[in-house]
Each structure stands twice: as structure tokens, then as C-alpha cells.
Amino acid sequence: MAGNIKAVVITIGTVAGQIIQIDVPYAKPKDISESDDNGKVIYDQTLRCQSSAGNDNFTITFK
């Protein structure tokens, strides 16, 4: 999985006026680890925000 560039969209909130959306058009996976949380498998992954031209690493939108 490491090395494959993917688009990532994270949306926080559901009520209009209180929604934050984070767009990362070129996210490059770096590290992934597995842990246990009281019997639940947890995966943690680090992403690097790449740019394609200028300062387009990520955008934050308030909706």
C-alpha cells in the first residue's frame, strides 16, 4: 500500500453551518501499524500531503 497516491476526503459534522471538510487530493501513505484496543483491531496510518502544483497540498472547507 505504501507509495500509492490516493485522494482523501474527511468530513466532520452533519449540520449545515457546522461542517468541516478536509480534502487531500494527493495523499501518499507512509506508515501503517496495528494495535489492540480491548479486543478491537485498530489500524493507524500516516499520510503525507503531496502537491501537484503550487500550494495545493490540502484544502479546508467550512459548510
N, C-alpha and C positions, 0 to 999 in steps of 0.2 A: 504494500500500500504506500509506503514512503516513496516520495518522488512524483506521484500522480497529482497534477494540479486540478483542483475542483473548485466550483463556486459554492460558497456557504452563505446562507441567509438565516439570521437569528431574529425572531420576533418575540418581544417581551410585552405582555399585556393584551387585552381583548376589548377594552372600552375606548371608543373614539376619543381622541384628545389625550389619551394616556398610553399610547402605544409607541414603543421604540423599536425600530428595525435596523439591524446592522447587516450590511451587505459586504461581502468579501469576494470579489469576482475571481481572484486568483489566489486560492489558499493552497499552500503546499504542506502536506502532512510531514511532521518531523519525527516525533516520538510517540509511541503508544505503550501504555502499561496497563496491567490488570491487577485488581486488588479485590478483597472481600470485605463487604460491609454487612455483618450479621447474616451471612448466608446469601447475600445478593452479590452477583459479579458486577464490578464497576470497571469500566474502561475509561482511562484518561488519555487524551490525545492533545499534543501540542501542534499548533498550526503556525505557519509563517505567512504573513500577508505580503504577497508579491505585487509588484506594479507592472503594468504593461506599457504605460506611457505617462510620465509626469507623476503627479501625486494622486493616483487612483487606487491606492492600496485597499481602502475601505471607505464606506460612507455610512453615516448615522442619520436616520430619518425619524422625525417625530411626527406621528399621525394622530 
